[in-house]
Amino acid sequence: MVKKLPFPNWALKTDAIVQLNTPELAETGESPSALVYSGKCRYIEKPKTVLGGGAKTVQPDSACIFCGDIAPELPIITDGTTLVNGWTYTISGAYRARNPDGSVHHTTLYLNR
């Protein structure tokens, strides 16, 4: 018998609003909004140092982890925006970790400012 892995719900402390876009383009050439999700997440932020043109800049490298599948109607998460802690981030990548039974354990969104 295959069981689902437990998710640490105690780690979900940060409110987030996620707007995901569909992978297809609309007639106007823009990605239409497909889903708006609002809920608690685990927000992770770490600085990333970027060297270029003789200058050194520090950019935030962030991620939000949500319990389960936040967009079951989308086959893939391609782009969108997230509002976390008063900042709006662009989604640069995402993945859905799976349980042994094939269901989605958690969704991770990688964010850029």
C-alpha positions in Angstrom: 0.0 0.0 0.0 1.5 3.4 -1.1 0.9 6.3 1.4 1.2 10.0 1.0 4.1 11.8 2.6 3.1 14.2 5.4 3.6 17.9 4.8 4.8 20.2 7.5 1.8 22.6 7.7 3.3 24.3 10.7 5.9 25.8 8.3 3.2 27.7 6.3 3.4 31.2 7.9 3.4 33.7 5.1 0.3 35.0 3.2 0.7 35.0 -0.6 -1.4 35.9 -3.6 -0.4 34.1 -6.8 -1.6 35.0 -10.3 -0.7 32.3 -12.8 -0.9 32.7 -16.6 -1.8 30.1 -19.2 1.0 28.7 -21.4 -1.0 29.8 -24.6 -1.1 33.3 -25.8 -4.3 35.3 -26.3 -5.3 37.0 -29.5 -3.6 40.2 -28.2 -0.3 38.4 -27.7 -0.4 38.5 -23.9 -0.7 35.6 -21.6 -4.2 35.6 -20.2 -4.6 35.2 -16.4 -5.7 31.6 -15.6 -5.7 31.4 -11.9 -5.6 33.5 -8.8 -4.6 31.5 -5.6 -4.5 33.0 -2.2 -3.2 31.1 0.8 -0.3 30.4 3.2 3.2 29.5 2.1 6.7 28.9 3.3 8.6 31.9 2.0 12.4 31.5 1.6 14.7 34.3 0.7 18.5 34.4 0.2 20.7 36.9 -1.5 22.4 36.2 -4.8 25.6 38.1 -5.8 25.8 39.0 -9.4 29.1 40.2 -11.0 29.0 42.2 -14.2 30.7 45.1 -15.8 33.1 45.6 -12.9 30.2 46.1 -10.5 28.9 43.7 -7.9 25.1 43.7 -7.1 23.1 41.7 -4.7 19.7 40.4 -5.9 17.1 38.5 -3.8 16.6 34.9 -4.8 13.3 33.7 -3.4 10.9 30.8 -3.4 7.4 30.1 -2.1 6.4 26.5 -1.1 2.7 25.7 -1.0 1.1 22.5 0.3 -0.4 20.4 -2.5 -1.2 21.5 -6.1 -2.2 25.2 -6.3 -3.1 24.9 -10.0 -4.4 21.4 -10.8 -6.1 22.7 -14.0 -2.7 23.8 -15.5 -0.5 21.1 -16.9 2.6 23.2 -16.4 3.2 26.5 -14.6 5.0 28.8 -17.0 4.8 32.3 -15.5 2.8 34.7 -13.4 3.3 37.0 -10.4 3.2 36.6 -6.6 2.5 39.2 -3.9 4.4 38.3 -0.7 5.3 40.6 2.2 4.1 43.6 0.2 6.5 42.9 -2.7 5.4 41.8 -6.2 7.6 39.0 -7.6 7.8 37.5 -11.1 7.6 33.7 -11.2 10.8 32.4 -13.0 10.2 28.7 -12.5 8.1 26.1 -10.7 7.9 22.5 -9.9 5.5 20.1 -8.3 7.0 17.4 -6.1 5.1 14.1 -6.1 4.1 11.6 -3.5 4.8 7.9 -4.1 1.1 7.5 -5.2 1.5 10.2 -7.9 -0.4 13.0 -6.2 1.2 16.4 -5.7 3.0 16.8 -2.4 3.9 20.5 -2.7 4.3 23.2 -5.3 7.4 25.4 -5.3 7.5 28.7 -7.1 10.9 30.4 -7.8 10.6 34.2 -7.7 12.5 37.2 -9.1 12.0 40.8 -8.3 
